[in-house]
Amino acid sequence: FEMNDGNLGLAVGDVSGKGVPPALLTSSLHSMIRALRYARNFSLKTLMRTIDKLFFDVSPDNCYATLFVGEYDPSSGRLHYVNAGHEPPFVLHKNGTHFQTNFLEPGGPVIGLLQESSYREGVVSLKPGDVLVAYTDGLCENTNKSGEEWGWPRFLKAVEDCADQRARDIVEGVMQTAQDF
């Protein structure tokens, strides 16, 4: 989503549980992120702390969410981010014919589970040709008819196989590979 200052915002999350209650919490989380993007006179770690407090107030006991929030500045090529317990997004940096994988590790606990949490902000520089991949664990947990899990290694290979393509084509290629599996 576009931020007020022309930067791009990114949020990927996963609410614990299945069914209607988690779906409603997902909708609430989505609304919190969308609303708070306009109050952008504070850091991403403060934004995450605020979302955590709001989510804690509306969540039933033992319910939590993982959340990755980033802000990309296209003029500098820098992505600032906070990862609250989410599957680490990663950046593929092309290095000749191989890729170097840089994980954007968690900078704090999941949201909504603890009364007070603190978060660390990370930053990574993105260069032309780099690929940022953010996903939820359900993608790797996809199983075939034999009950075999698609898993992380197949997921990474599918991304690498498509990494020279446009973003939309990468997504379609990865999803098709997972579906074929």
Residue frames relative to the residue before (quaternion, step in Angstrom):
aa qw qx qy qz dx dy dz
F 1.0000 0.0000 0.0000 0.0000 0.00 0.00 0.00
E 0.4928 -0.6603 0.4810 0.2996 3.56 -1.15 0.63
M 0.3149 -0.7302 0.5805 0.1752 3.54 -1.03 0.89
N 0.6997 -0.4830 0.3309 0.4095 3.57 -1.28 0.31
D 0.7467 0.4254 -0.2221 0.4606 3.59 0.98 -0.81
G 0.6366 -0.5465 0.3239 0.4372 3.60 1.26 0.25
N 0.5211 0.6041 -0.4258 0.4268 3.57 1.26 -0.04
L 0.4099 -0.6917 0.5324 0.2648 3.55 -1.28 0.27
G 0.2500 -0.7609 0.5837 0.1337 3.55 -0.98 0.90
L 0.0862 -0.7764 0.6239 0.0238 3.53 -1.19 0.67
A 0.0719 0.7798 -0.6195 0.0540 3.56 -0.94 0.88
V 0.0296 0.7612 -0.6460 0.0501 3.55 -0.97 0.98
G 0.1088 0.8152 -0.5601 0.0998 3.56 -0.77 0.98
D 0.1783 -0.7534 0.6250 0.0995 3.50 -1.38 0.14
V 0.2228 -0.7748 0.5805 0.1141 3.58 -0.69 1.12
S 0.5019 -0.6660 0.4614 0.3028 3.59 -0.96 0.87
G 0.7450 0.3997 -0.3094 0.4353 3.53 -1.18 0.68
K 0.3068 -0.7247 0.5890 0.1838 3.51 -1.39 0.07
G 0.6744 0.5068 -0.3659 0.3931 3.56 -1.21 0.49
V 0.8004 -0.3422 0.2302 0.4351 3.52 -1.35 -0.25
P 0.6630 0.5084 -0.3556 0.4191 3.69 0.74 -0.83
P 0.6847 0.4504 -0.3156 0.4782 3.67 0.81 -0.80
A 0.6036 0.5507 -0.3597 0.4506 3.59 1.08 -0.65
L 0.6534 0.4970 -0.3107 0.4792 3.59 1.00 -0.78
L 0.6441 0.5077 -0.3192 0.4749 3.59 1.03 -0.76
T 0.6027 0.5463 -0.3488 0.4654 3.58 1.08 -0.70
S 0.6481 0.5120 -0.3064 0.4732 3.56 0.98 -0.86
S 0.6447 0.5114 -0.3178 0.4710 3.60 0.99 -0.81
L 0.6495 0.5182 -0.3098 0.4622 3.57 0.97 -0.90
H 0.6255 0.5369 -0.3216 0.4660 3.56 0.99 -0.87
S 0.6759 0.4964 -0.2897 0.4613 3.59 0.90 -0.92
M 0.6226 0.5421 -0.3396 0.4507 3.60 1.02 -0.80
I 0.6737 0.4953 -0.2962 0.4617 3.56 0.87 -0.96
R 0.6637 0.5078 -0.3044 0.4572 3.58 0.90 -0.93
A 0.6863 0.4798 -0.2915 0.4624 3.60 0.90 -0.87
L 0.7136 0.4764 -0.2713 0.4361 3.57 0.85 -0.94
R 0.5290 0.6321 -0.4260 0.3731 3.61 1.14 -0.33
Y 0.6494 0.5244 -0.3195 0.4486 3.60 1.16 -0.51
A 0.6705 0.4433 -0.2894 0.5198 3.58 1.22 -0.41
R 0.2066 0.8553 -0.4460 0.1640 3.56 0.99 0.91
N 0.4328 0.6645 -0.5122 0.3300 3.57 0.75 0.93
F 0.6635 0.4084 -0.3362 0.5292 3.55 1.08 0.79
S 0.6578 -0.5451 0.3628 0.3723 3.57 -1.29 0.36
L 0.6451 -0.5115 0.3962 0.4065 3.56 -1.29 0.26
K 0.6401 0.5133 -0.3474 0.4540 3.60 1.00 -0.69
T 0.6296 0.4998 -0.3314 0.4938 3.60 1.10 -0.61
L 0.6040 0.5430 -0.3430 0.4719 3.58 1.06 -0.75
M 0.6776 0.4872 -0.2962 0.4645 3.60 0.87 -0.94
R 0.6332 0.5223 -0.3311 0.4654 3.59 0.99 -0.80
T 0.6495 0.5098 -0.3103 0.4711 3.61 1.01 -0.80
I 0.6465 0.5020 -0.3135 0.4815 3.59 0.95 -0.86
D 0.6240 0.5487 -0.3299 0.4480 3.57 1.00 -0.85
K 0.6727 0.4908 -0.2970 0.4673 3.60 0.88 -0.93
L 0.6681 0.4980 -0.3012 0.4636 3.59 0.91 -0.92
F 0.6703 0.4970 -0.2938 0.4663 3.57 0.95 -0.91
F 0.6040 0.5539 -0.3431 0.4589 3.60 1.07 -0.75
D 0.6719 0.5234 -0.2923 0.4350 3.58 0.97 -0.90
V 0.7608 0.3735 -0.2099 0.4875 3.63 1.03 -0.69
S 0.6245 0.5694 -0.3344 0.4172 3.60 1.24 -0.27
P 0.4599 -0.6367 0.5277 0.3235 3.57 -1.10 0.62
D 0.6893 -0.4626 0.3482 0.4355 3.58 -1.27 0.30
N 0.8416 0.1867 -0.1697 0.4775 3.54 -1.19 0.72
C 0.5604 0.5391 -0.4204 0.4675 3.58 1.14 0.49
Y 0.0564 0.7947 -0.5990 0.0798 3.54 -0.96 0.87
A 0.2125 -0.7471 0.6085 0.1622 3.52 -1.32 0.05
T 0.3125 -0.6652 0.6293 0.2526 3.50 -1.29 0.44
L 0.0037 0.8166 -0.5755 0.0435 3.57 -1.03 0.72
F 0.1016 -0.7424 0.6607 0.0444 3.51 -1.04 0.95
V 0.0102 -0.7846 0.6192 -0.0294 3.57 -0.81 1.06
G 0.0200 0.8094 -0.5854 0.0425 3.54 -0.87 0.97
E 0.1481 -0.7493 0.6354 0.1134 3.52 -1.31 0.41
Y 0.1558 -0.8062 0.5695 0.0366 3.53 -0.63 1.20
D 0.2002 -0.7552 0.6174 0.0913 3.54 -0.93 1.04
P 0.3069 -0.7952 0.4896 0.1838 3.62 -0.24 1.21
S 0.6281 0.5516 -0.3548 0.4187 3.61 1.07 -0.53
S 0.7584 0.3369 -0.1964 0.5223 3.61 1.07 -0.68
G 0.3946 -0.7256 0.4709 0.3099 3.58 1.22 -0.47
R 0.5457 0.6268 -0.3884 0.3981 3.58 1.25 0.29
L 0.1794 -0.7512 0.6292 0.0872 3.51 -1.09 0.90
H 0.1517 -0.7480 0.6426 0.0673 3.54 -0.71 1.16
Y 0.0520 0.8252 -0.5571 0.0778 3.58 -0.89 0.86
V 0.1283 -0.7149 0.6755 0.1272 3.48 -1.44 0.31
N 0.1301 -0.7863 0.6024 0.0441 3.53 -0.87 1.00
A 0.1232 -0.8012 0.5852 0.0208 3.56 -0.46 1.28
G 0.8388 -0.2711 0.1108 0.4590 3.55 0.16 1.34
H 0.4749 0.6829 -0.4405 0.3378 3.60 1.23 0.18
E 0.6401 -0.4513 0.4234 0.4553 3.57 -1.29 0.33
P 0.4637 -0.7162 0.4263 0.3005 3.60 -0.64 1.00
P 0.3627 -0.6719 0.5960 0.2485 3.57 -0.76 0.99
F 0.1519 -0.7979 0.5759 0.0927 3.56 -1.17 0.37
V 0.3036 -0.7131 0.6036 0.1867 3.50 -1.32 0.46
L 0.2254 -0.7339 0.6251 0.1407 3.54 -0.96 0.93
H 0.1155 -0.7626 0.6353 0.0384 3.55 -0.71 1.17
K 0.3598 -0.7300 0.5362 0.2238 3.59 -0.71 1.05
N 0.0155 -0.7798 0.6242 -0.0452 3.53 -0.85 1.07
G 0.7822 -0.1735 0.0737 0.5939 3.57 0.19 1.28
T 0.7847 -0.2470 0.2106 0.5281 3.56 -0.65 -1.14
H 0.6734 0.4590 -0.2822 0.5061 3.59 1.32 -0.05
F 0.3590 -0.7004 0.5688 0.2390 3.52 -1.34 0.21
Q 0.2482 -0.7017 0.6446 0.1746 3.51 -1.18 0.70
T 0.2334 -0.7880 0.5589 0.1102 3.58 -0.80 1.01
N 0.0825 -0.7862 0.6125 0.0038 3.57 -0.77 1.11
F 0.2270 -0.8014 0.5432 0.1061 3.60 -0.46 1.21
L 0.2977 -0.7311 0.5895 0.1715 3.58 -1.05 0.83
E 0.1894 -0.8627 0.4651 0.0598 3.49 0.36 1.40
P 0.6537 -0.5246 0.3769 0.3942 3.56 -1.26 0.45
G 0.1890 -0.7693 0.6040 0.0873 3.51 -1.16 0.78
G 0.7990 0.0512 -0.0550 0.5966 3.54 1.19 0.55
P 0.6611 -0.5338 0.3590 0.3862 3.57 -1.29 0.20
V 0.6837 -0.4243 0.3808 0.4555 3.53 -1.36 0.08
I 0.4542 -0.6868 0.4895 0.2869 3.59 -1.18 0.39
G 0.7896 0.3721 -0.2660 0.4091 3.52 -1.26 0.58
L 0.6370 0.5576 -0.3315 0.4165 3.60 1.20 -0.19
L 0.7695 0.2745 -0.1353 0.5606 3.57 1.05 -0.81
Q 0.5981 -0.5943 0.4082 0.3499 3.57 -1.14 0.69
E 0.7970 0.0540 0.0233 0.6012 3.61 0.92 -0.94
S 0.0578 0.7895 -0.6084 0.0561 3.58 -0.80 0.98
S 0.2030 -0.7480 0.6111 0.1606 3.54 -1.25 0.39
Y 0.2123 -0.7920 0.5695 0.0585 3.53 -1.19 0.66
R 0.2904 -0.7249 0.5986 0.1782 3.55 -1.26 0.59
E 0.3267 -0.7288 0.5730 0.1839 3.52 -1.10 0.77
G 0.1624 -0.7671 0.6136 0.0931 3.55 -1.04 0.83
V 0.1480 -0.7692 0.6123 0.1072 3.54 -1.29 0.23
V 0.0199 -0.7726 0.6346 -0.0056 3.53 -1.10 0.78
S 0.3506 -0.7136 0.5646 0.2213 3.56 -1.09 0.74
L 0.1843 -0.7738 0.6005 0.0820 3.52 -0.93 0.97
K 0.1813 -0.7810 0.5935 0.0695 3.54 -0.95 0.98
P 0.6451 -0.4890 0.3802 0.4473 3.60 -1.16 0.35
G 0.7638 0.3231 -0.2695 0.4895 3.56 -0.90 0.99
D 0.5459 0.5819 -0.4122 0.4399 3.61 1.24 -0.25
V 0.2008 -0.7664 0.6002 0.1092 3.55 -1.16 0.63
L 0.1952 -0.7548 0.6191 0.0943 3.56 -0.80 1.10
V 0.0642 -0.8052 0.5895 -0.0064 3.57 -0.76 1.07
A 0.0266 0.7698 -0.6348 0.0614 3.56 -0.69 1.17
Y 0.0702 0.8065 -0.5707 0.1375 3.57 -0.81 1.04
T 0.3777 -0.6721 0.5642 0.2955 3.54 -1.33 -0.01
D 0.6624 -0.5625 0.3323 0.3667 3.57 -1.17 0.59
G 0.5286 0.6509 -0.4034 0.3663 3.60 1.17 -0.43
L 0.5973 0.5775 -0.3653 0.4199 3.58 1.09 -0.61
C 0.7158 0.4324 -0.2524 0.4868 3.60 0.84 -0.92
E 0.6562 0.5274 -0.3057 0.4447 3.59 1.19 -0.50
N 0.3682 0.7284 -0.4838 0.3159 3.58 1.32 0.06
T 0.1304 -0.8122 0.5655 0.0598 3.63 -0.87 0.91
N 0.4268 -0.6726 0.5369 0.2777 3.55 -1.24 0.50
K 0.7549 -0.3980 0.2679 0.4471 3.59 -1.32 -0.03
S 0.6649 0.4944 -0.2961 0.4752 3.59 1.20 -0.49
G 0.5423 -0.6347 0.3887 0.3899 3.58 1.28 -0.07
E 0.4659 0.6677 -0.4456 0.3723 3.58 1.31 0.17
E 0.4050 -0.7238 0.5135 0.2200 3.55 -0.92 0.99
W 0.5417 -0.6197 0.4605 0.3323 3.57 -1.04 0.84
G 0.1549 -0.8777 0.4383 0.1162 3.57 1.02 -0.89
W 0.7233 -0.4801 0.3313 0.3696 3.46 -1.44 0.37
P 0.6787 0.4971 -0.3406 0.4197 3.69 0.69 -0.88
R 0.6612 0.4868 -0.3125 0.4776 3.61 0.98 -0.79
F 0.6199 0.5440 -0.3332 0.4570 3.56 1.05 -0.79
L 0.6750 0.4920 -0.2959 0.4634 3.59 0.83 -0.99
K 0.6525 0.5085 -0.3192 0.4625 3.61 0.93 -0.84
A 0.6380 0.5238 -0.3273 0.4599 3.60 0.98 -0.81
V 0.6492 0.4955 -0.3190 0.4809 3.60 0.98 -0.79
E 0.6659 0.5058 -0.3062 0.4550 3.59 0.86 -0.94
D 0.6429 0.5394 -0.3220 0.4382 3.60 1.01 -0.79
C 0.7515 0.3653 -0.1905 0.5153 3.59 1.15 -0.61
A 0.4224 0.7884 -0.4044 0.1911 3.59 1.29 -0.30
D 0.6658 0.4954 -0.3177 0.4586 3.63 1.12 -0.41
Q 0.5900 0.5898 -0.3528 0.4238 3.59 1.28 -0.02
R 0.6576 -0.4637 0.3978 0.4407 3.56 -1.35 -0.01
A 0.6868 -0.5082 0.3279 0.4032 3.58 -1.18 0.58
R 0.6647 0.5074 -0.3120 0.4510 3.59 0.81 -0.96
D 0.6742 0.4923 -0.2912 0.4672 3.60 0.99 -0.85
I 0.5918 0.5456 -0.3635 0.4691 3.60 1.12 -0.61
V 0.6624 0.5026 -0.3055 0.4640 3.57 0.86 -0.99
E 0.6773 0.4884 -0.3005 0.4608 3.59 0.83 -0.96
G 0.6534 0.5192 -0.3138 0.4529 3.60 0.97 -0.82
V 0.6629 0.4927 -0.3010 0.4766 3.58 0.93 -0.89
M 0.6737 0.4931 -0.3029 0.4596 3.58 0.88 -0.92
Q 0.6444 0.5109 -0.3249 0.4671 3.61 0.99 -0.76
T 0.6401 0.5190 -0.3211 0.4668 3.60 0.99 -0.83
A 0.6538 0.4993 -0.3071 0.4785 3.60 0.98 -0.84
Q 0.6637 0.4998 -0.3057 0.4650 3.57 0.94 -0.86
D 0.6358 0.5242 -0.3259 0.4634 3.61 0.99 -0.81
F 0.6180 0.5472 -0.3400 0.4507 3.58 1.07 -0.75
